[in-house]
Structures are given as structure tokens and as C-alpha cells.
Amino acid sequence: MVELVRTNDPALISVVEGLLLSAEIPYQVTDRNMSTIEGSILVIQVRVLVPDDRIDEARELLTDAELGGWITT
């Protein structure tokens, strides 16, 4: 799995999840609970991960949706 996005913005995570679901790209959201617990200090951010072999497709999907600035490099 490769990190696609790292953020504490719940709206952005929701949009990314919707895009990945509609494109049938498997994904995993990590650290969601920890970021909520420690959210006030922004140390732990939620990460959206996709399979290694689908990362290019996922990046293109986010870029086409004008969310390319959020992609983890």
C-alpha cells in the first residue's frame, strides 16, 4: 500500500473515498481514530492508502478532480 493523501480534513477524506469507490480502486484509511483523539495538536494525520499497482491511477483520478495539490509526493 502507498500513501495517496495525508490530512485531517474530514471533508477531503470523504471526497477522496467517494472518488476511489466510484473508480473501484481499493483503499484503506489509517489513523482515523488516533487523529480524532489527538486532533487538537495535529501530530497524527489520517492517511489514505492505495495498492502499489493502482497509485498512478489514483493520482490521476485526484488530479482530474482538481485535488492534485493534496497528493502526497
N, C-alpha and C positions, 0 to 999 in steps of 0.2 A: 504494500500500500504506500502511496505517495501523497504528501500533503498538498492539497489544492488551495485551500483558503484557511487563514487563521484570523479570528476576530471574536469579539464579544458582542457584536451587533446581532440581536436575535432576528431582526427583520431580514438582514442579509443572509443569515444562515437558512432561514425559511425559503427565501427566493432560490438560493443555490440548491437546496434539497429538491425543490419543485422542478427546477431545470434538469437536474440529474435524473430524477424519477421519470420525467417525460421523455428523456433521451435513453432511458433504460440503461443508464450507466450505474453499476453498483457503487455504493459509497458507505462510509462509516463516519459517524460524528463522535469525536472523542472529547473528553474533559468537559462535557456539558455541565455535569453536576458540580465538578470542582470549581469551574469558573463562576457558577452561581454562588457557591459558598464563599469564595474568595474574590468575588466580582468587584468589590469596592476598591481593591488595590490593583486590579488589572494585571496581576502577575501571571495568572493561568488563563489562557485564551482557548476557546473552542476551536478545534481543528476539524476540517472536512477532508477525509482521505478517500482516494480512489485507487483502483488497481493500477499497478505499474503499466500494464499494456493498454490502459484507457486514458492515461493522463493527457496525451495530446488532444484527444477528442474532447475531454472535459475542459481543457484550457480554451479550445476553440469555441466551445459552447458558451463559456462565460464571456469571452471576448466579443462574440456576436451579440450577446445580451448587454453589451456595454458595461460589463463588470470586470473587465480585464485588469483594471488597476488594483483589484483585490487579490489577484492570483499570487500565491507565494512563489517566489523565484527559486 
